[in-house]
Amino acid sequence: MNSSIMKAFLQGGAIMACLFGATLSHADVQSMTKIYNSPQTAPKTQRCKGNQNCNAFYALSKQWLSIPNNFTAYGDNIKNYAKAGDGYGLWKGASFKKQRSIDLSQAAEPIFYNAGGASAADERIFAQGLAVLIYLENKK
């Protein structure tokens, strides 16, 4: 293949990847915001036993990868806590201003953190959900 054709092909592919990534990220933030503002739209999970706020928290936790890699709050990279599954670190540092965030996190705490007594897998879900709540409250 001609090198100039190959170069143009690669540049076009890079542009498409950037556009797709920007669209995907925007769509994920819209999805997060929809669940956050309307917890009843979240899919139900058996673990939450019908609690809409818990269902919404769980659904939001699944979207933690949509948080920008360089996002910081409280002086820390929140996504790193989510990746590590450090629910304790986020829970002790979280200071929610919005009642919705307080309601969602308090509904999830006994299921996915349980005062530190939950399994590592559940604490990871808790950390990821908290990270999304912190992002939604602090994004610009």
C-alpha positions, 0 to 999 in steps of 0.5 A: 500500500502506498505510504501516503494512502496508509498515512491518510487512512491512519489519520482518518481512523484516529479522527474517527476514534476521537469522535467516537470516544467523545460521543460515547463519553457524552452518552455515558454522562447523559445515561448517568444523569438520567439514572441519578435524576430518576432512580426509578429508571434504573434496572432492578437488581435482586440485591437491592430488594426493591429499593429504587435508590439502591438499584440506581446506585448499582446501575451508576456503579457500572458506569465508573469507567466513564469518569474522565481519567484526570478527574479529581475531587477532594484533591484525589483522582477519584477513578483510582479509588474506584479502580482499586475498589477502595470504598472505605477511602471514598466513603470517609472522604465523601462530602455530598451536598445534594440530597439525591447523592446522600439518599443513593449512597445511604441506600447502598451502604448496608448492601455493598459496604456494611460498615466495612464488613462487606466482601471485597467484590461488594466494596468495589461496587460501593467504591465505583458507585461513590466515584460516580456520585462524586463525579456527578456532583463535582463535574464542570 
